[in-house]
Amino acid sequence: MRLTGEQRQVIRRDLALEGSAIHTQVQLDERVPADISLLPMPRRGPSDVPIVGGYLYFVTDEDVVLVAPDTREVVELVP
């Protein structure tokens, strides 16, 4: 997934405060452990970034982590 700087800002703004931050580190293409709860995108998704609408996510201390729903693989880290 290729997000612009502006799209990253929107995702960070819209999702970073959702839920509690999880204290973990992940990398791209890594599978998220089953004990980490993934959140669905808000119904309208982050404003102006419809490409992420089908993904799940969670928030760490440093990033918003976008996850493929079918594989639980990390597809994007948004600092």
Summary of the structure (lengths in Angstrom):
residues: 79
radius of gyration: 11.2
end to end distance: 14.7
largest distance: 31.4
contacts: 198
relative contact order: 0.31
helix: 18%
strand: 24%
